[in-house]
């Protein structure tokens, strides 16, 4: 596999020289943020907002 065939855009925010722990932390944090954003988007589409204390759907 050549470098041109390799997609490593997901590693752009990982510092050069980072070890395994830093890489896993960065990717895990990004995944958690994406899941949280997707969950918020789903809640908005369904008409409830868990971050709104006045929302009776909670």
C-alpha positions in Angstrom: 0.0 0.0 0.0 1.5 3.3 -1.0 1.2 6.6 1.0 -1.2 7.9 -1.6 -3.6 5.0 -0.9 -3.4 5.5 2.9 -6.0 7.8 4.5 -4.6 9.3 7.7 -6.7 12.5 7.9 -8.0 11.3 11.3 -4.5 11.7 12.7 -4.0 15.3 11.8 -4.7 16.5 15.4 -2.3 14.0 16.9 1.0 15.7 17.8 4.1 14.6 16.0 6.0 12.1 18.1 3.0 11.2 20.2 3.0 7.7 21.7 0.2 5.1 21.7 -1.5 6.6 24.8 -1.7 10.1 23.3 -3.0 8.7 20.0 -5.7 6.6 21.8 -6.7 9.5 24.0 -7.0 11.9 21.0 -9.1 9.4 19.0 -11.2 8.4 21.9 -12.0 12.1 22.8 -12.9 12.8 19.2 -15.2 9.7 19.0 -16.9 10.8 22.3 -17.4 14.3 20.9 -18.9 13.0 17.7 -21.2 10.6 19.5 -22.3 13.4 21.8 -23.0 15.7 18.8 -24.9 13.0 17.0 -27.0 12.3 20.1 -27.8 16.0 20.5 -28.7 16.2 16.9 -31.0 13.2 17.2 -32.7 14.8 20.3 -33.3 18.0 18.5 -34.8 16.1 15.6 -37.1 14.3 18.0 -38.1 17.5 19.7 -36.4 17.1 23.1 -33.3 18.8 24.3 -31.7 17.1 27.3 -29.6 20.1 28.0 -32.7 22.2 28.5 -33.9 22.0 32.1 -37.3 23.3 31.2 -37.9 20.5 28.6 -40.6 18.2 30.1 -39.4 15.3 27.9 -36.6 14.6 30.3 
